[in-house]
């Protein structure tokens, strides 16, 4: 046993897509892997404003644009399922930092960074002006140190709608995909230079939408795709192993001058680049449904629909033979469950403290009945078929396969307050209330002796009293990092996820105000990375 079974949820259902846009036979993934959406880097642009949790509209501290095009927030809008960047002439020339600008354009950058192994794709239609329509990635040199203090850039698509140069190499920029990998501003001995490729689109880039994609397969290989077809592979000049931000930009190129009429005589639609969506994917281990999903052992079970920081695991009061209910944990022994595999991912689920199984009566199989689950010593109706859905688990009674274990919301209670006495039933209403997180038992040692990778985690000060707690560790790969603090009785007392922590030496803090709310004593601190690498240590609060 000893496997930590909590996985990050992907929002594939919400995005209506379960894999990247590949034509038949073009998907390059290994046979033992599957694509999983990286929700924090993906957007369908279905709202009426830009999601500030995912994107930043212009960043004058980094880049204001290449003259004569000045990045303007007003150039960016979201409507009708598209994020739009509209180019125009400024009402009057503006001088910024001694440089004169005459046109407005747009710069949208992701809040999070993509990394090696990710597949990046965007569906967009280019504008019809001399300005560009682009989809690319770049890192910021000053965010790294040592030999990693350098710039890498991955251009997936750069095109223009009107060509105003006679240079031969530029004549196809309105009807091709143009891609490049750049290495520059190096600190040590890494090579500098560019490598790229191009391939024709079916018509002008502004006539229709196209899907432009790139699989950043490894530090030395990037595969490029156009409308689901692999078009070329590029080997960068230097290793591409630094995380990079996504950029969606329209700008002016110094090689494509402004035409005499200003270049903005077309309609609003002609001057606009339409981004339908951006999707980013990562590879995860595929699984054979005949293989045991959950090892025999002891676990806690928590409903997906309940906010995790509020607690609310599956809990049962045995003294009066009550039905199993969801509450904030009282007696820790009453929220621990033993899973026993019976074959083909069918399990018996028994309350750890007693000889009673999670069960449901045969009458519960009637659609709409919402039959209560119960605790029973009878083995007749206590077998559960377990399956995995986007990193969560679904539990269906074997004798009632159209229903699943379901958390019935408290009547009239807001969802973020579902913490006490919610009914536990089986139901054919298969929304998020029938998805569950399953954790390996947190009471055996420090979360189990053989399940965790050493992140070199060091906490200080020890004991902590009236000050922040600093956690230093070695991050194996750039990813989100989650911290959770448990009392020795197993109750979760603090939880927070820190997004996109860079590879290498890292440092996080739990502030003194949070710690001051805890009773003095010993706690267990658990750190989890995006790839389920786990490290644990003890923390003494004084």
N, C-alpha and C positions, 0 to 999 in steps of 0.2 A: 504494500500500500504506500502510504507516504507521498502521494501525488497531490499537489495543490490544484484543485479543480475549478478555480474561478478564472474565467476567461473574459477579456474585454469584448463587449457587444459591438458588432458592426450594425450599421443602420441600413442594411441591404434592402429590407422590406420597404422602408421609407423611401429609398431612392429608386425602387422599382427595377433594380438591376442586380444580378447575382454574379456577374463576371465582367471583365473588360470587353470592349467591342472588337471581337475578332471574327474574321470570315472563317468558314469551315476549313479546318486543317491548319490554321494560322496561329493557334494558341501555343505559345512556347513553354508553358509551365511543365515541370516534371510530372510524371504520372502519379507520384505519391503526394502531390501537393494540390491545394485548391486556393483560389483567389478570395481574399477577404477585404471588404471595403475599409479604407482608412477614413472614418467619418470626419475627423477633424481637419482633413485636407480636401474634402469633397463637398460640392455644393450644386444643387439643381437650380438655384436662382428662381425659386418659385414664389418668393414673397414680393414685397414692395420696397424693400430697402436692403442694403448690403449688410450681411451678418458680420458685426464687428468682432465676434468671437473667432471668426475664421479669417477675416480680411481687414486690411488697412487701406483706406482710400487716400492715396498720396502720403509721402513721408519726407517733408522738406529737410529733415535732419540728415537724410541719406542721399537724396537725388531730386533735383527740381525739374529735370528735363534737359534735353539737348536743344540749344537754340537753333531755330527760332521758336520751338515748341515748348511751352511752359505747362507743367502738370497742374490741373485745376480740379478740385473736388467736384465742382459743378458739372464736369464732363461725364461723370459716372452716374448711372441710374439703374434701377431694377424694376422691371414690369413685364407682364405677359410671358413669364417663364424665361426671360433673358436678363443677363447683366449687360448693359450697353455702355460703350465709351464713345462719345460723340466729339469729333474734332470741329474746330471753328477758328475764325480769326478773332483776336482780342478786340474789344471796342476801341482801345488805344494801345500803342506799344508800351510795354512795361520793362523797366530796367531793374534787374536783380543781380546783386553782387557784381555790378559793373558790366553785365551782359544784357543786351536788348532782346526781348521776346515779342513776337508779333502774333503768335498762334497759341491756341489752347488745345490740350490733349489730356490723356489720362494714364494713371499709374496705380494699379491695384496689386497689393502684395499680400501673401498669406501670412497669418500670425504664427503658424507652425511650420516646421521644416520637414521636407521629405528626405529619404535616405537611401543608401544602397539597397537594392533588392525590390524597391517599389516600382510599380507600373503607373505612369502618369498619362492621362488622356483628357482632351478637351474637345468639345464640339462647338465650332464657331464659324461665323461668316464674316469675312473681312470687309473693311470699309473701302470705298471707291476713290479715295483721295491719294495724294502723294505720300501721306503718312503711313506708318506701318500698322499691321495687326499682328500681335505676337503672343506666344505662350512659351515660357522659358523658366529656368531655375538659376539661382546664384546664391553664393554664401557671402557673408561679410567678414573680411579679413581680420578686423579688430575683435571678433568674437572668439578667436582662437589664439593660441600661443605656440612658441617654439616653431618647429618646422611646419606645423599646421597653420601658421599665420600666412596664408596665401589665398588667392582668389581662384575659384573654379566656377565655370558657367556652362550650363547645359541648355542650348537653344533647341527647342523641339520644332517650332515653326516661327519663321520671320518672313513676312511678305508685305507687299505694298499694292495699292490699287491703281496707281498712276505712275508710270515710269518716265522720269524727266532727264535721264542721263543717256548718253550714247555708248557707254561702256558695254561691251559685249556680254560680260559675265552677269550683268544685271537685267538683261532683257526678258528673262523668264520669271522675274520675281512676282508677277501677277497671276501665274498659272502653275506654280510648283510649290512643294513643301521644301523649305530650306532649313537645314539643321546644322548645328555646330557644337563642338566641345572646345572650351577655351581654358588654358592654364596661364596665369600671369601673376605678377606681383609676388613672386616666390621669395622665400626667406633663406632656404637652404639650397640643396642641389637639384631640386625637382626640375624637370624640363619645362620650358615655356613654349607656347604655340597653340595652334588650332587644328582640328580635324573635323570634317563634316561631310555632308552629302546632300543631294537633292533629287527629287523625282516629280514627274508631272501630276497635277491634279486633273480631274475630269472637268475642264473648263476653267474660267477665271475664278480666282479665289473669292471674289465678291458676288458671284452669281448664285452661290448656294452654300449651305453648311457642309463642312467636312470634319471628320474626326481625326485629330492629330495625336499620336501616342508615342511614348518611348518607355521601354523597359530598361531601367538602370540596373542591369543584371549583376554587374560586379564593378569593382574599381577600374577594370580594364576593358569593359565591354558595355556598349549601349546599343540596343536594337530599336529602330524607328519604324513606326507603322502609320499608314495612311488609309483611312476608311476600312480598317480591319485587316489590311494586307501589309506584310513585312516588306519594306522597300530598301533598307540598307542597314548595315551594322558599322559602328564607328569605334575605333580604339583611341581613347583620349591620349594626348601627349604625356600627361602625368596622371597618377592614380586619382580617380574620382572617388574619394571615400569620406568627404566632409559633407554633413547635412546641408541642404540648400532650401531657400524659400522659393515658392512659386510666384511668378510675376505674369500679369496680364496687362499689357502695355500697348498704347498707341503713341508714336513719337515721330520726330523728324530725323532722317538720316542725312549725314553730311554729303553723301554721294548722290542723293536724290533731291535736287534743289527745289525750292518753292517756285511754281510757275508764275509767269508775269501777272496773271489775273488773281493771284493769291491762293488759288487751288481750292477754294471753298464755295464755289458757285453751284454745286450740286444740292440736292434736297437733303433734309435732315437725315433721312434713311441712307442716302448715299454716303454721308459723312460719318456713319455709325458702324462700329464693329459690334456684332451681336454674339455674345457668349451664351450658348444654350445651357451648358453644364461643364463642370470640372469634376473628374473622378480619379481617385488615387487608390491603388490596391496593393496589398502585400500578400506574399505566399505564406500559407500555414499548412501544417501537416494534415493530409487527408486521412480519413479513417474508414475502416471496413466495418459496417454495422454488425458483422458477426463477431467482431472482437469486443471483449469486455470493456465497456466505457468507464465503469467505476470499479475499482478494486475493492474486494471485501474489506470492510473496516468500518470505522466510526466517523460520522460526519455531522455537521450542522447544515441546515437547509434554510435558505432565505428567499423570499419572493422577489422577483424582478421589479414588480410595480411599486414596491415600497422603497422610498429613498434609503439608501444603504446607511447613511449616517444616523438614521433614527432607530436602527436595530430591527426588531420584529422577526426573529427566526421562528420556524415551526416548533411549537411548544405543546406539551400535553400534561395535563394534571391527572395523575393516575389514582390518587387516593380515593376519589369519588367516581372513577371510571368515566370521566367526562370525555366528550368528543375532543379531538385534537383541535386547537385553536392557535391563532397567531397573536402573540403578545410580546411586549418587551420582556426579556428573560428575567425570570425570578429565580427559581432553583435551577442552577446550571445543568444538573443531571437530567432535568426534564426536557432539554432541548438538544439532546445528543441521540443520534440514531445509528443503528448498526445495519449496514447493507450486506446482504448475502446473495451472491450471484447464483442463479439457478440454471444459467445457460441462455444464449441468444438474447442477452441484455434484459432478461427477466430477473427481478430481485424481490426478495422479502425485505421489508424495512421495519425493524423492531426498535422500540424505545429502549435505550441502553440501560436504563435503571431497572427494567422489569421485563417479565415474559409477556409483553403485549405488542402486537403488530399493528402497523398502519393498515386499515382495512376499510372496505366499503360494502354495504349490502347489495345484493343482487337487484333490488328494486331501484337502485340508483341509475340503472342503464336506460331508463326512459328519458327521451330528449326533453329538456326543460325542467327535469325534476330537481336538479341541484341537490342531490342526496348528500347528507352529511357523511363525512368520513368518521371513523370510530377507531377505538383501540380494542383489539380482540385477541384472545388466546387461541381462537379458532383459526385454523389455517385455510379455511375454505375460500375466503374472498380477500386474501392479502398478498396477491402476487401483482407486481407492477412492471409494465414494459417501459424501459427508460430509453429515450432518444435524445439527441443533441440538436439544438436549433440555434445557430449563430452564437455559440459559446455558452448558451444556457441549456437547461435540461427540462424535458417534458416527461411527466409520469402518468401513464395511463393504466387503469385496472385491466388485467389480462382478460377478464370475463366481460369487459365493457369497453371495447377499443375505440368507440366514438367519443368517449368522454376522457377528461384529464383532471388531475388534481388541480384545484382552482381556489384562488383566494377571493372570496366574495366580498366586495367592498362594503365598508360600513355605510349604511343608508344615511344620506345627507351629510356625510363627513368629507371634507376636502381630501384629495388623494395624498397630499403631503402630510396629513395627520393620521394616516392609517397605521396606528401603532398598537392599539389595544383591542383585544377581543373580537377581531374580525373572524367571521365564520370560515371554516375550511370545508369545502364541498368537492364533489366531482361534477363537472359540467361539460356540455358540448359547446359552450361559448368560449372559443379558443382565442382569446386576446392575450395581452401581455400578463394578465393575472394567472395564466397557467404555465408561466415559465419560471424556473427556479435556479438560483445559484447554489452550488453544493461545495462546501468547504471541508477539507480534511480536518479531523478533530484537533482543536487547538489546545487541548488540555494535556496531551501526552508529551511531556518534556517541552522543548521549545518547538512546538508544531511538528514534532516527529523528528527522529534522528538522521534520516538519510535522504530527505527530500529537497534540501536547499543548497544552492550554490553560494559559495563564500564571496561576498562583495567587499570584503575587507572593511565592514562597517565599524566605525568607532564613534561613540557618543561622548559628549562632554558638556558641562561638568558632570561628574558623578560623585556624590548625589547632586541633583539639581534642586535649587531653592531660590526663587525670586529672580531667575534669569532665564533667557532663552536656552533651549536645548539644541546644541549643534550636532548634526549627524554628517560625518564625512565618510565617503565610500568611493569605490572604483566602479564607474558605470561601464559595463561591457559593450554596450551599443546605445546609440541615441534612441531614447524612448520615453514615454511617460513613466513616472515612478509614483507608487502609492505607499503612503505610510499609514499604519494602523497601530494603535496602542490599546492593549488589553490588560484588564486586571487579572490577577491570578485565578479568579473564578471564571475566567473566560469572557467576561462582559466587555464589549467594545466601548471604549471611552473617548476615543479620538480617531478621526480618519480624514485624510486629505490626499488628493492626487495632484502632483506637480507635473505640468505638461512639458514634454519635449526636452528632457534633461540630456545634455550633450555627453557623448562618449568621453571617457577619461576620468580624471579626478573630479569629484563633484561634492557639493555641500548643500544641505537643506537645514531648515530650522523649524522647531515648534516653539511658538512664542510664549513668553512668560505668562501672559494673561490666560492662555489656555491651560497651562500647567497649574496655575494657581487655583483652578477650579477642581483639581483632583485631590483626593485624600492622600495623606502621606503613606508611603508604602512602596512595594515592589511591583513593577509593571513589565509586560513583555512588548517589545517594539518589533513590528514586522515590516519589512520593506519588500515591495514586489515591483518588478519591472514589467514592461509591456509583454515580454516574452515569457512571463511566469517564472523568472528567476527570483528566488526568494532568499532573504537573509534575515536573521532574527538576533536579538540581543536583549539583555535585561536593562531596565532603567529604574533607578531609585529616586523617588520623589520625596523631598524632605519638607 
